[in-house]
Each structure stands twice: as structure tokens, then as C-alpha cells.
């Protein structure tokens, strides 16, 4: 005579069997994920350089006056940036930041213009110390007696003759600063501002 399990045993046993099978499947799946992660997708640690940003840098678009780079990080970034271009302005990085703050300029602007005009002071008239094309026109060339004078004069001039008149974007500044440009001047200024924002040094 064939024996069958009582209904009571089945009612108690089925949930236990289901729980055991589900637990085994879960343990097997987690173990597989851990092994796969260890072999194929090693965990990476964010680079220390990411700590220089007060918030993640923008993925696109550089807006003058809006920088995510902390003030403490700017001297190092600016110095390394100018050094990567072999610029004579490198040793004046702190002065550039000081006068930019004094005249409430974007910390990248003075340097970016020098990049657009003279590759950061590398292509200038002899003993002229004018990396910004400031006052250079058909009637002659304005020269400064030192880099310090040039930095201070240009920073003050940008505030008084451009930004205070409401010219607050590279395109607007270009219309007065480099009116014959086909747009390349503003593009270059924004490009170098973007490099500074992302601490992207020239190689």
C-alpha cells in the first residue's frame, strides 16, 4: 500500500524548501558578481586632483565669471598651466590672480587673452612686455616697462573699458578688443579658459 505525506507536513515543508532554494540561488548570484567584479571591473579611486573643484567641472560651455575651481587651487593650476606653455608669465601667476580679484575679473581672463594674442607672452615685440596686444594698432605699439606693469594695466583696462560697459562675454569683448577678428579671438579665449577650468595642461 502506497504511503503519502500528510497535508500538514506538506504545508509546513513547502515554505522551508522554497526558502532554502531561494537562499542558495541568492548566495550563488552574489558570489558570481563579486568574482566578476574582481576580475573584470577593478574598483578605482578618484584622483586626488578632483579635490581641487568645489563642484564637478562643467561638461561643456565655459561661462565667464563662473568657475568651479576653488581659490586655493588656482595658484597651482595657473602656475603649472603657464609652465606647460613655457610662458614668461609663469612667475607672475600670483600677481595675475591678485589683480584679477582686485578688479573683479574672471581669474582665467587675463591669461586667456595673453594666449590668444601672443601664446602667453612668447610672441611679442622685443623688450615690450605686452602679451595682450593691448594698444597695438596701425599707429604704433604700446609697450610696458615690465610684466608687472603690463598685468596691472591690462587688468584695470579690462574692468574699466570693457566689463564696466557691460561687455561680459568673450564675444562681446572681442567686438571692441579685436573688431577685425572673424570669431577666432573669442574662440581662443574660451578655449584657454576651458583648459584652465579643467586643469588641462599643454603637452
PyMOL commands that set and color helices and strands:
alter all, ss='L'
color gray80, all
select helices_A, chain A and resi 7-40+48-52+71-84+90-102+109-118+147-161+163-165+170-177+184-197
alter helices_A, ss='H'
color red, helices_A
deselect
rebuild
show_as cartoon
